[in-house]
Amino acid sequence: MQILLANDDGIHAPSLHAMHAALQEWGDVTVVAPAIEQSGVGHSITYLHPLVAHKEFKNGEFFGWKVEGSPADCVKLGVLEFCPSKPDVIVSGLNTGANIGINVLYSGTVAAAIEGAFFGIPSFALSQWMDGPPDFAASARRAIPLCQQLLPKTRPGQLWNINFPPPRPGWPTGVEYVTMGVRRVAEEVEKRIDPRGRAYYWSGLNPIRSHLLDEGTDIKELQEGKITVTPLHFDLTEKAFLNELRSEKLSLPE
């Protein structure tokens, strides 16, 4: 089993190293990760200047490739250049923080998995909700059998978004297939003043609690201690609506 491991928190993230350790029980792992944190960059790619990659070592041994680019860049380079053969599986994570609701569209972690789906490779975006001290090793360990269960269910162009609850007593309480929670309560930007009297702003300070707790969504089930599993697809076409529209005629503008 050839596995490509990427993330958006950077190659030095403890969560990435926990995921790497767990994945070695499953197969041959190639790490290709950003040189610095790339959270929230979405599916950005580097094309206006060259991509630079360096070898990264851990305890004197080669650990992986450090890329001066985005998570999507890392997956592209991993598939085309650094993996010894085409990956059988792509894992993005373990992310430090949940990737749920509308925030999935901003996520570099999810974008890396989408890039894997572009190549037709089964891809998993794995994230850890940070609501107290995390146990990355435990979540990474649970991720392996879960990914193995989902692997044969993967369809062309589809990827999996998986979120783990924090390590509270009795959690996780189960695993649920869920939809994205797409209804926000509010979107806020917090204004602050620096010591020189200048305004600056923080956005996205409370991504989970800014959403409505609709039944069957990743937002609600994760907050009830569930591991949430959402099948995603990179084709954003509103197909049902498109089929309705095809029965109509558009007039050609003059």
C-alpha positions as CSV (number, residue, x, y, z in Angstrom):
1,M,0.0,0.0,0.0
2,Q,1.6,3.3,-1.2
3,I,0.3,6.2,1.0
4,L,0.9,9.9,0.4
5,L,0.6,12.0,3.5
6,A,0.1,15.8,3.4
7,N,-1.4,18.5,5.6
8,D,-1.9,22.2,5.9
9,D,-0.4,22.8,9.3
10,G,3.2,22.3,8.0
11,I,5.7,19.6,8.1
12,H,6.6,20.2,11.8
13,A,3.1,19.9,13.1
14,P,2.8,17.3,15.9
15,S,-0.5,16.1,14.5
16,L,1.2,15.2,11.2
17,H,3.9,13.2,13.0
18,A,1.3,11.3,14.9
19,M,-0.5,10.5,11.7
20,H,2.7,9.4,10.1
21,A,3.5,7.0,12.9
22,A,0.0,5.4,12.7
23,L,0.1,5.1,8.9
24,Q,3.3,3.1,8.9
25,E,1.3,0.2,10.2
26,W,-0.8,0.3,7.0
27,G,1.8,0.8,4.3
28,D,4.7,2.7,2.8
29,V,4.3,6.4,3.6
30,T,5.6,9.4,1.7
31,V,5.3,12.7,3.5
32,V,5.0,15.9,1.4
33,A,3.9,18.9,3.5
34,P,4.1,22.7,3.5
35,A,7.2,24.3,4.9
36,I,5.0,26.6,7.0
37,E,1.4,26.6,8.1
38,Q,-1.1,27.0,5.3
39,S,-4.4,26.8,7.2
40,G,-7.3,28.5,5.4
41,V,-5.6,28.8,2.0
42,G,-8.3,26.6,0.3
43,H,-7.4,25.2,-3.0
44,S,-4.7,27.7,-3.9
45,I,-1.9,26.6,-6.1
46,T,1.5,28.0,-7.0
47,Y,2.1,28.9,-10.7
48,L,3.5,32.5,-10.8
49,H,6.9,31.4,-9.3
50,P,8.7,28.1,-9.1
51,L,7.8,25.5,-6.4
52,V,10.8,24.7,-4.1
53,A,11.0,21.5,-2.1
54,H,13.7,20.4,0.4
55,K,14.3,17.1,2.2
56,E,13.3,17.1,5.9
57,F,15.1,14.9,8.4
58,K,14.0,13.6,11.8
59,N,16.4,12.1,14.3
60,G,19.0,12.0,11.5
61,E,16.7,10.0,9.1
62,F,14.8,11.2,6.1
63,F,11.2,12.1,7.1
64,G,9.7,13.7,4.0
65,W,9.6,16.6,1.6
66,K,9.1,20.2,2.8
67,V,7.4,22.3,0.1
68,E,7.3,26.0,-0.1
69,G,3.8,26.0,-1.4
70,S,0.2,25.1,-0.6
71,P,-1.4,21.8,0.5
72,A,-2.7,21.2,-3.1
73,D,0.8,21.9,-4.4
74,C,2.1,19.2,-2.0
75,V,-0.3,16.6,-3.3
76,K,0.5,17.4,-6.9
77,L,4.2,17.1,-6.3
78,G,3.7,14.0,-4.2
79,V,1.8,12.2,-7.0
80,L,3.9,13.4,-9.9
81,E,7.4,13.5,-8.4
82,F,8.1,12.2,-4.9
83,C,6.1,8.9,-4.4
84,P,8.0,5.9,-5.7
85,S,4.8,4.8,-7.4
86,K,1.2,6.2,-7.8
87,P,-0.3,6.4,-4.4
88,D,-3.1,3.9,-3.5
89,V,-4.4,6.3,-0.8
90,I,-3.9,10.0,0.0
91,V,-4.3,11.2,3.6
92,S,-4.4,14.9,4.5
93,G,-4.0,15.6,8.2
94,L,-4.3,15.1,10.9
95,N,-5.5,18.7,11.0
96,T,-5.2,20.8,14.2
97,G,-8.8,21.9,14.4
98,A,-12.1,20.7,12.9
99,N,-13.0,21.1,9.3
100,I,-16.8,21.2,9.3
101,G,-19.7,23.2,7.9
102,I,-19.0,25.9,5.3
103,N,-15.4,26.1,6.6
104,V,-14.7,23.0,4.6
105,L,-14.6,25.3,1.5
106,Y,-11.7,27.3,3.1
107,S,-9.8,24.3,4.3
108,G,-6.3,23.6,3.0
109,T,-6.6,20.1,4.6
110,V,-9.8,19.3,2.5
111,A,-8.2,21.0,-0.6
112,A,-5.3,18.5,-0.4
113,A,-7.8,15.6,-0.4
114,I,-9.7,17.2,-3.3
115,E,-6.4,17.4,-5.3
116,G,-6.0,13.7,-4.7
117,A,-9.5,13.1,-6.0
118,F,-8.6,15.0,-9.1
119,F,-6.0,12.3,-9.8
120,G,-8.7,9.6,-9.2
121,I,-7.0,8.4,-5.9
122,P,-9.1,7.6,-2.8
123,S,-8.4,10.6,-0.5
124,F,-9.2,11.3,3.1
125,A,-9.2,14.7,5.0
126,L,-8.7,14.0,8.7
127,S,-9.2,16.7,11.4
128,Q,-9.2,16.9,15.2
129,W,-11.6,19.3,16.9
130,M,-9.4,21.3,19.4
131,D,-11.6,21.9,22.4
132,G,-9.1,21.1,25.1
133,P,-5.8,19.2,25.1
134,P,-5.8,16.8,22.0
135,D,-4.7,13.2,21.8
136,F,-3.4,13.2,18.2
137,A,-2.0,9.6,18.6
138,A,-5.4,8.2,19.6
139,S,-7.3,9.9,16.7
140,A,-4.6,8.9,14.2
141,R,-4.8,5.3,15.5
142,R,-8.6,5.3,15.0
143,A,-8.3,6.8,11.6
144,I,-6.6,3.8,10.0
145,P,-9.4,1.2,10.4
146,L,-12.0,3.8,9.5
147,C,-10.2,4.7,6.3
148,Q,-9.8,1.0,5.5
149,Q,-13.6,0.5,5.9
150,L,-14.3,3.5,3.6
151,L,-11.7,2.7,1.0
152,P,-13.8,0.2,-1.0
153,K,-16.8,2.5,-0.9
154,T,-14.9,5.4,-2.6
155,R,-16.4,6.5,-5.9
156,P,-14.6,8.3,-8.8
157,G,-14.1,12.0,-8.0
158,Q,-15.2,11.6,-4.4
159,L,-13.3,12.1,-1.2
160,W,-13.9,11.7,2.5
161,N,-14.0,14.4,5.2
162,I,-13.6,13.0,8.7
163,N,-13.6,14.8,12.0
164,F,-12.6,13.5,15.5
165,P,-14.1,14.9,18.7
166,P,-11.7,15.9,21.6
167,P,-10.8,13.2,24.2
168,R,-13.5,13.7,26.8
169,P,-14.7,10.9,29.1
170,G,-16.8,8.4,27.0
171,W,-15.9,10.1,23.7
172,P,-16.0,9.3,20.8
173,T,-19.6,8.0,21.3
174,G,-19.8,6.6,17.8
175,V,-19.3,7.2,14.1
176,E,-21.9,8.8,11.9
177,Y,-22.3,9.5,8.2
178,V,-23.3,13.2,8.1
179,T,-23.9,16.1,5.7
180,M,-22.1,19.4,5.8
181,G,-23.8,21.9,8.0
182,V,-24.3,24.9,5.7
183,R,-26.3,27.3,7.8
184,R,-24.5,29.8,9.8
185,V,-25.8,31.7,12.8
186,A,-23.5,34.6,12.1
187,E,-20.2,35.6,10.6
188,E,-18.1,37.9,12.7
189,V,-14.9,39.9,12.4
190,E,-13.5,41.1,15.7
191,K,-11.9,44.6,15.6
192,R,-9.0,45.3,18.0
193,I,-6.6,48.2,18.5
194,D,-2.9,47.8,18.6
195,P,-0.6,49.7,21.0
196,R,-0.1,52.4,18.4
197,G,-3.8,53.0,18.1
198,R,-4.2,51.3,14.8
199,A,-7.2,49.0,14.0
200,Y,-6.7,45.3,13.1
201,Y,-9.1,42.4,12.7
202,W,-9.4,38.7,13.6
203,S,-11.7,36.5,11.5
204,G,-12.9,32.9,12.1
205,L,-12.3,32.9,15.9
206,N,-15.2,30.5,16.6
207,P,-15.9,28.4,13.4
208,I,-17.9,25.6,15.1
209,R,-20.3,27.7,17.2
210,S,-21.1,30.1,14.4
211,H,-23.2,27.4,12.7
212,L,-26.7,26.2,13.4
213,L,-27.1,22.7,15.0
214,D,-29.1,21.1,12.3
215,E,-29.8,17.4,12.7
216,G,-27.6,15.0,10.8
217,T,-24.9,17.6,10.2
218,D,-21.2,17.4,11.0
219,I,-21.6,20.4,13.2
220,K,-24.2,18.8,15.5
221,E,-22.9,15.2,15.6
222,L,-19.3,16.3,16.3
223,Q,-20.4,18.4,19.3
224,E,-22.2,15.3,20.6
225,G,-19.0,13.3,20.6
226,K,-19.3,11.5,17.3
227,I,-16.6,10.9,14.7
228,T,-18.2,12.4,11.6
229,V,-17.8,11.1,8.1
230,T,-18.9,13.1,5.1
231,P,-18.5,12.0,1.4
232,L,-17.6,15.1,-0.7
233,H,-17.2,15.6,-4.4
234,F,-15.3,18.3,-6.3
235,D,-18.0,18.6,-8.9
236,L,-20.0,21.6,-7.6
237,T,-22.6,21.5,-10.4
238,E,-26.2,21.8,-9.1
239,K,-27.2,18.9,-11.2
240,A,-30.9,18.6,-10.3
241,F,-31.4,22.3,-11.1
242,L,-29.4,22.0,-14.3
243,N,-31.7,19.3,-15.5
244,E,-34.7,21.6,-14.9
245,L,-33.0,24.4,-16.7
246,R,-32.3,22.3,-19.8
247,S,-36.0,22.3,-20.6
248,E,-35.9,26.1,-21.0
249,K,-34.4,28.2,-23.8
250,L,-32.1,31.1,-23.2
251,S,-32.2,34.0,-25.6
252,L,-29.0,35.0,-27.3
253,P,-28.0,38.5,-26.2
254,E,-27.6,41.0,-29.0
